[in-house]
Amino acid sequence: MSKLLEQFRESSALYGSNAVFIEDLYEKYLENPDSVSSSWREQFNNIHDSSSHEIAHSPIVNRFEKLATTTQGRLAKLQGFTEESVKKQSAVARLINYYRVRGHQIAANNPLGKQGEIPPDLELSYYGLAEPDMDTLFASGAIYGIDKMPLKKILEALKEIYCGSIGTEYMHIIDSETKRWIKNKLEAERPAKSTHSAEKKASILKLLTAAEGIEKYLHRKYVGQKRFSLEGSECLIPVLDELVQSAGEKQVKEMVIGMAHRGRLNVLINILGKSPAKLFGEFEGTHTSSPGAITGDVKYHMGFSSNLITPGGPLHLTLAFNPSHLEIINPVVEGSVKARQDRGGKGSINTIVPILIHGDAAFAGQGIVMETLNMSETRAFSTGGTIHIVINNQIGFTTSNPFDARSTQYCTDVATMIHAPVFHVNGDDPEAVMFVTQMALEFRMKFNKDVVIDLICYRRLGHNEADEPAATQPMMYKKIRSLPSVRELYAQKLISEGVISIST
């Protein structure tokens, strides 16, 4: 009997290092039996069938004790638990949770190389763990679908998920279903491991090449003219393309975009399909408006609309006209989308979707952002969730030190007041950006709530190409001028992977 008991201790999922995992599983079962696998549901059902009242009202340890005796023919109880093993497992569980809460603070998601210092509560010693524990098996909370891993593997996985090119803020969300969905997506799908086909990767590179190409041409051809270049933030173009194509697949029929100046000309050409010849004519002063159309607006305020082909059929895309007050377009877009949804009738919140593109300083500094966010879930004004993209140049106008620009850690912190998830992603890692984009769209379509993509990048040129940014930020721009573009970085990555060749 003792030998059989020892075998049970070694193999049972109830043994010490898995206690936290089983506890979490059982709590999920109590909330919703269908949320656990059929095999576990059957075992938990057996417990309840034999003594439902006793278990439901007993401490969790007693529940496990009951589970142990039921599933193993009453051969053993929780004799495998020791005070030391329980303490260690509890410490690991708390460490995992703190990576979910604070991992974004030390994520390697800044293309300029700045990275936060490791806070004390992410150090092993803070939890009473040390190097000798690194090879010990602990319950991992089903990270990557694995129930039990050595501590060193758990740490590697946590750093990959929460401290790589993506830093995710979601533990502030109150709704447990929403929070669990994000956790499962991040911890099951391995954001650091690309699943894109060679064809998809080549398509991303093509979009980056188009984004960089139009900017370089305009810079050479129309020297000194204002255009509010996208250079340094070219990943915006693959982001918008992915949103449009994936939304079309999900049967979205209309999208309305609101944005300020930066990158607008690039979006007009490479996303909405405006004729480059017309844009060049606007730079040269030779373009004439259509009969009956009168405009005295500057080119980087212009709107546009077009029908784009997607896997799910045509999608009508509108870019709203915008005045110089950067963020005032937010309620205009929301009002336009709301009117379209009202006209479309039932179900239109998932066929007509708003996208708002912000600057980092404007998102943090302009009150209209907070006002619009605060109306986003009201019954009269909700549009079923907005996808926010922050082009985070890390400088605003002339200030690169965030402590001189705002009182919050991130420019996106205002969005946390409505419990919106925020994905801080490295703008020089296109595949991480694609992962975040797909996840943001899925989130919006599933939960009909706002979501924020904080595209951390930089501004290669001055505020409007007519100023010299090194005059106020010499160190920052010394770094920027040494950096290859995201297109160059990604092309080299694909060459090293054998996806493309130099002759491609």
Sequence and secondary structure as in RCSB ss.txt:
>XXXX:A:sequence
MSKLLEQFRESSALYGSNAVFIEDLYEKYLENPDSVSSSWREQFNNIHDSSSHEIAHSPIVNRFEKLATTTQGRL
AKLQGFTEESVKKQSAVARLINYYRVRGHQIAANNPLGKQGEIPPDLELSYYGLAEPDMDTLFASGAIYGIDKMP
LKKILEALKEIYCGSIGTEYMHIIDSETKRWIKNKLEAERPAKSTHSAEKKASILKLLTAAEGIEKYLHRKYVGQ
KRFSLEGSECLIPVLDELVQSAGEKQVKEMVIGMAHRGRLNVLINILGKSPAKLFGEFEGTHTSSPGAITGDVKY
HMGFSSNLITPGGPLHLTLAFNPSHLEIINPVVEGSVKARQDRGGKGSINTIVPILIHGDAAFAGQGIVMETLNM
SETRAFSTGGTIHIVINNQIGFTTSNPFDARSTQYCTDVATMIHAPVFHVNGDDPEAVMFVTQMALEFRMKFNKD
VVIDLICYRRLGHNEADEPAATQPMMYKKIRSLPSVRELYAQKLISEGVISIST
>XXXX:A:secstr
 HHHHHHHHHH TTSGGGHHHHHHHHHHHHH GGGS HHHHHHHHHHHHHHHHHHHTS HHHHHHHHHHHHTTTS
  STT  HHHHHHHHHHHHHHHHHHHHGGGG S  TT       GGGSGGGGT  GGGTTSEEE SSGGG SEEE
HHHHHHHHHHHHSSSEEEE TT   HHHHHHHHHHHHHH TTS    HHHHHHHHHHHHHHHHHHHHHHHHSTT 
     TT TTHHHHHHHHHHHHHHTT  EEEEEE STTHHHHHHHTS   HHHHHHHHHT     TT      GG
G  EEEEEEETTEEEEEEE    SSGGGHHHHHHHHHHHHHHHH TTGGGTEEEEEEEEHHHHHH HHHHHHHHT
TTSTTT  S  EEEEEE S TTT   GGGT SSSSTTGGGGGGT  EEEEETT HHHHHHHHHHHHHHHHHH   
EEEEEE   SS SSSSS GGGT HHHHHHHTTS  HHHHHHHHHHHHTSS TT 
